[in-house]
């Protein structure tokens, strides 16, 4: 592979490498994404998701017709073979999500003459996805990771570090784990899932003995409110007409309120004038 780097409008001397980018190079994910950019799915019911060197095929099978899904699997294997990329058959798995009561599992596809292992759950970019699409495994994994880091927070408190440093450690090391995928998991799992997460910040706050907002439910609510507000503010959103009608009703209410104020002032003036008239008439009768 020949590479050139541009610096201030000039090109450096070319260098040749036959081993690819070094391990841990920050350019490796970008270069790999560029290399595999034209590897796409050709069928609407099959989506190809790529993140660095992780590739996921998602197929929607209707009427038990798997031809499009299996064709895309074979196409991906063929593309990798033609572009000097080797698929790791041992790390390739298949998970079927099917909520029908009586089903016969289809035979798994094969990669390089090796059948793909069928699993009930797998890790996707740090999140555990299961066949029943529940979030308990992800919640348990997050709590386990947070508990492992609680030890270091206790040790820092024993060392009598300032509360500000404890808060910084909590935010960077523990809170970042607990808030991972909260926008999805907190709204999708059962009640026991979030409750387990809510108790963690309370324990950590007791250890730190300081005041910090650790309510994950409020954070998820704020994210949801922000999302809804952004949707309403979109020009092409379906709620735009409803928003315009609400504004029109508000303007009409303000107009009626103003008219009522004028009418009330008019009635008050009439009552005052009537009172003056009655007082004047009484005095004239006494004379």
C-alpha positions as CSV (number, residue, x, y, z in Angstrom):
1,X,0.0,0.0,0.0
2,X,1.4,3.4,-1.0
3,X,0.6,6.4,1.2
4,X,1.1,10.1,1.0
5,X,0.4,12.8,3.6
6,X,-0.5,16.4,2.7
7,X,1.0,19.1,4.9
8,X,0.3,22.8,4.2
9,X,-0.4,22.1,0.6
10,X,2.6,20.0,0.0
11,X,3.1,16.3,-0.2
12,X,5.6,14.4,1.8
13,X,7.6,11.6,0.4
14,X,5.7,8.4,-0.3
15,X,6.2,5.3,1.8
16,X,5.4,1.7,1.1
17,X,3.9,-0.7,3.5
18,X,2.6,-4.2,3.0
19,X,1.3,-4.8,6.6
20,X,-1.4,-2.2,6.9
21,X,-1.6,0.4,9.6
22,X,0.2,-0.2,12.9
23,X,-1.8,-1.7,15.8
24,X,-3.6,1.1,17.7
25,X,-3.1,3.7,15.0
26,X,-5.8,6.4,15.3
27,X,-6.2,6.4,11.5
28,X,-7.0,2.7,11.3
29,X,-10.8,2.9,11.8
30,X,-11.0,5.8,9.3
31,X,-8.9,4.0,6.7
32,X,-10.8,0.8,7.1
33,X,-14.1,2.6,6.8
34,X,-12.9,4.2,3.6
35,X,-11.7,0.9,2.3
36,X,-15.1,-0.8,2.9
37,X,-17.3,2.2,2.0
38,X,-18.6,0.6,-1.2
39,X,-19.6,-2.6,0.6
40,X,-23.4,-2.1,0.9
41,X,-26.6,-4.1,0.8
42,X,-28.5,-4.3,-2.4
43,X,-31.9,-5.3,-0.9
44,X,-34.3,-3.1,1.0
45,X,-35.2,-5.7,3.6
46,X,-31.5,-6.3,4.5
47,X,-29.5,-3.6,6.3
48,X,-25.7,-3.6,6.5
49,X,-24.4,-1.8,9.6
50,X,-20.6,-1.1,9.8
51,X,-18.6,0.3,12.7
52,X,-14.8,0.1,12.1
53,X,-14.1,-3.6,11.6
54,X,-17.5,-4.8,13.0
55,X,-20.1,-5.6,10.4
56,X,-23.7,-6.6,11.2
57,X,-26.4,-7.8,8.7
58,X,-30.0,-7.3,9.8
59,X,-32.6,-9.1,7.6
60,X,-36.4,-8.8,7.7
61,X,-37.8,-12.2,6.7
62,X,-41.5,-12.1,5.6
63,X,-43.6,-15.2,4.7
64,X,-40.7,-17.5,5.5
65,X,-38.7,-16.2,2.5
66,X,-35.0,-16.0,3.4
67,X,-33.7,-15.8,-0.1
68,X,-32.8,-12.0,0.1
69,X,-31.1,-12.5,3.5
70,X,-29.0,-15.5,2.5
71,X,-28.2,-13.8,-0.8
72,X,-26.8,-10.8,1.0
73,X,-24.7,-13.1,3.3
74,X,-23.2,-14.8,0.3
75,X,-22.6,-11.4,-1.3
76,X,-20.8,-10.1,1.7
77,X,-18.6,-13.2,1.9
78,X,-17.8,-12.9,-1.8
79,X,-17.0,-9.2,-1.5
80,X,-14.6,-9.8,1.4
81,X,-12.9,-12.6,-0.6
82,X,-12.5,-10.4,-3.6
83,X,-11.0,-7.5,-1.6
84,X,-8.4,-9.4,0.4
85,X,-10.4,-9.4,3.6
86,X,-10.9,-12.6,5.7
87,X,-14.0,-13.1,7.8
88,X,-13.6,-14.6,11.2
89,X,-16.0,-17.5,11.1
90,X,-15.5,-18.3,14.8
91,X,-16.6,-14.8,15.9
92,X,-19.5,-14.7,13.4
93,X,-22.9,-15.6,15.1
94,X,-26.6,-15.4,14.1
95,X,-29.5,-14.4,16.3
96,X,-33.1,-14.9,15.3
97,X,-35.8,-12.7,16.8
98,X,-39.2,-14.4,16.4
99,X,-42.1,-13.9,18.7
100,X,-44.4,-16.5,17.0
101,X,-45.6,-19.3,19.2
102,X,-44.7,-22.3,17.0
103,X,-41.7,-21.9,14.7
104,X,-39.1,-24.2,13.2
105,X,-35.6,-22.6,13.3
106,X,-34.2,-22.3,9.8
107,X,-30.8,-23.8,9.1
108,X,-28.0,-21.3,9.7
109,X,-26.1,-19.9,6.8
110,X,-22.4,-20.7,6.3
111,X,-19.3,-18.6,6.0
112,X,-16.3,-20.1,4.2
113,X,-17.9,-23.6,4.4
114,X,-18.4,-23.2,8.2
115,X,-21.9,-23.0,9.6
116,X,-22.6,-19.9,11.7
117,X,-23.4,-20.5,15.3
118,X,-26.9,-19.6,16.4
119,X,-27.0,-17.7,19.8
120,X,-29.7,-16.3,22.1
121,X,-27.8,-13.1,22.7
122,X,-24.7,-11.2,21.5
123,X,-22.8,-8.0,22.3
124,X,-23.2,-5.1,19.8
125,X,-21.0,-2.1,20.4
126,X,-21.0,-2.6,24.2
127,X,-24.8,-3.4,24.5
128,X,-26.1,-6.9,25.0
129,X,-29.0,-7.7,22.6
130,X,-31.2,-10.8,23.4
131,X,-33.8,-12.7,21.5
132,X,-36.6,-11.4,23.6
133,X,-35.3,-7.8,23.3
134,X,-35.1,-7.3,27.0
135,X,-32.5,-5.1,28.8
136,X,-31.9,-7.0,32.0
137,X,-28.5,-8.4,30.8
138,X,-27.3,-4.9,29.9
139,X,-28.5,-3.4,33.2
140,X,-26.8,-6.2,35.1
141,X,-23.5,-5.7,33.2
142,X,-23.6,-1.9,33.9
143,X,-24.2,-2.5,37.6
144,X,-21.4,-5.0,37.8
145,X,-18.9,-2.7,36.1
146,X,-19.9,0.2,38.4
147,X,-19.5,-2.1,41.5
148,X,-16.0,-3.0,40.5
149,X,-15.1,0.7,40.4
150,X,-16.8,1.5,43.7
151,X,-13.7,0.0,45.4
152,X,-11.5,2.7,44.1
153,X,-14.0,5.4,45.1
154,X,-13.9,4.0,48.7
155,X,-10.1,4.0,48.7
156,X,-10.0,7.6,47.6
157,X,-12.3,8.6,50.4
158,X,-10.2,6.7,52.9
159,X,-7.3,8.7,51.6
160,X,-9.3,11.9,52.6
161,X,-9.2,13.4,49.1
162,X,-11.3,16.6,48.6
163,X,-14.9,16.2,47.7
164,X,-14.4,17.9,44.4
165,X,-11.8,15.2,43.3
166,X,-14.2,12.5,44.4
167,X,-16.9,14.0,42.2
168,X,-14.6,14.2,39.3
169,X,-13.6,10.6,39.7
170,X,-17.3,9.6,40.0
171,X,-18.3,11.5,36.9
172,X,-15.5,10.2,34.7
173,X,-15.2,6.6,35.9
174,X,-18.6,5.5,37.4
175,X,-21.3,7.9,36.1
176,X,-20.1,7.4,32.5
177,X,-20.8,3.7,32.9
178,X,-24.2,4.0,34.5
179,X,-25.4,6.5,31.9
180,X,-24.4,4.3,29.0
181,X,-27.4,3.7,26.6
182,X,-29.8,5.2,29.2
183,X,-31.8,6.9,26.5
184,X,-32.8,3.5,25.2
185,X,-32.6,1.1,28.2
186,X,-34.4,3.2,30.8
187,X,-37.5,3.5,28.5
188,X,-37.5,-0.1,27.3
189,X,-36.7,-2.3,30.3
190,X,-39.1,-3.4,33.1
191,X,-39.4,-1.5,36.4
192,X,-36.8,-3.5,38.2
193,X,-34.1,-2.5,35.7
194,X,-34.1,1.3,36.3
195,X,-34.7,0.8,40.0
196,X,-31.4,-1.1,40.3
197,X,-29.6,1.7,38.5
198,X,-31.2,4.5,40.7
199,X,-29.8,2.9,43.9
200,X,-26.3,3.1,42.6
201,X,-25.8,6.9,42.7
202,X,-27.3,7.0,46.2
203,X,-24.7,4.6,47.4
204,X,-21.9,6.5,45.7
205,X,-23.1,9.8,47.1
206,X,-23.1,8.3,50.6
207,X,-19.5,7.2,50.1
208,X,-18.5,10.7,48.7
209,X,-20.5,12.5,51.4
210,X,-21.2,15.3,48.9
211,X,-24.1,16.8,46.9
212,X,-24.3,15.8,43.3
213,X,-27.3,15.2,41.0
214,X,-27.3,11.4,40.5
215,X,-30.9,10.9,39.4
216,X,-30.7,9.0,36.1
217,X,-34.5,9.2,35.7
218,X,-34.5,13.0,35.6
219,X,-31.7,12.9,33.0
220,X,-33.6,10.5,30.8
221,X,-36.7,12.7,31.2
222,X,-34.7,15.7,30.1
223,X,-33.4,13.9,27.1
224,X,-36.9,12.9,26.1
225,X,-38.2,16.4,26.6
226,X,-35.4,17.8,24.5
227,X,-36.1,15.3,21.8
228,X,-39.8,16.2,21.7
229,X,-39.1,19.9,21.7
230,X,-36.7,19.5,18.8
231,X,-39.4,17.5,16.9
232,X,-42.0,20.1,17.4
233,X,-39.7,22.9,16.3
234,X,-39.0,21.1,13.0
235,X,-40.6,22.8,10.1
236,X,-41.9,19.7,8.5
237,X,-43.2,18.0,11.7
238,X,-46.8,16.8,11.8
239,X,-47.4,18.8,14.9
240,X,-46.7,22.1,13.2
241,X,-50.4,22.7,12.2
242,X,-51.5,21.9,15.8
243,X,-48.9,24.3,17.1
244,X,-50.2,27.0,14.8
245,X,-53.7,26.4,15.9
246,X,-52.7,26.6,19.6
247,X,-51.0,30.0,18.9
248,X,-54.2,31.2,17.2
249,X,-56.2,30.2,20.2
250,X,-53.8,32.0,22.5
251,X,-54.1,35.2,20.4
252,X,-57.9,34.9,20.4
253,X,-57.9,34.4,24.2
254,X,-55.7,37.5,24.6
255,X,-58.1,39.5,22.4
256,X,-61.1,38.4,24.4
257,X,-59.2,39.2,27.6
258,X,-58.5,42.7,26.4
259,X,-62.1,43.2,25.3
260,X,-63.3,41.9,28.7
261,X,-61.0,44.4,30.5
262,X,-62.4,47.2,28.4
263,X,-66.0,46.1,29.0
264,X,-65.3,45.7,32.8
265,X,-63.9,49.2,32.9
266,X,-66.9,50.5,31.1
267,X,-69.3,48.8,33.5
268,X,-67.3,50.1,36.5
269,X,-67.5,53.7,35.1
270,X,-71.3,53.3,34.6
271,X,-71.7,52.1,38.2
272,X,-69.6,55.0,39.5
273,X,-71.7,57.5,37.4
274,X,-75.0,55.9,38.7
275,X,-73.8,56.2,42.3
276,X,-73.0,59.9,41.8
277,X,-76.4,60.5,40.2
278,X,-78.2,58.8,43.1
279,X,-76.3,60.9,45.6
280,X,-77.0,64.1,43.8
281,X,-80.7,63.2,43.5
282,X,-81.0,62.4,47.2
283,X,-79.5,65.8,48.2
284,X,-81.9,67.7,45.9
285,X,-84.9,65.9,47.5
286,X,-83.8,66.9,51.0
287,X,-83.7,70.6,49.9
